[in-house]
Amino acid sequence: MFQALLQDVVESTEGALASLIMGLDGITVDSYTSGGEAPDVKTVGIELTVVVRAVTQAVSMLEVGLTEEIVLVADHLTTLIRIVNENYFVVVALAPGGNLGRARYFLRTRVPELVSELS
């Protein structure tokens, strides 16, 4: 189930290179890479656990609700992070100019499927 969803988001989104589901403990649940210029998405995910924890904590301290999404844009990689629940998040790595809007829509509509599987 996870592999199909991850592959679907990458294959259906222009410029998507890879995706993964990861626990906040840094353990990868599943991942999919399109090949070619894709980064080591597991390493990216491990490094992003620090970011997700920090942002989630800051949002909690500000008392503005739950963190839903984080986007990091760098020169050579755009990273979309969608929080699944308090223990898991999904990452989509995109090449510069990749269709971030499509990736955001896809994750927003498909993440609810993951909630029951990961709970």
Helices and strands as residue ranges (DSSP letters): H 2-12, E 16-23, E 28-33, H 41-62, E 69-73, E 78-83, E 88-94, H 100-118
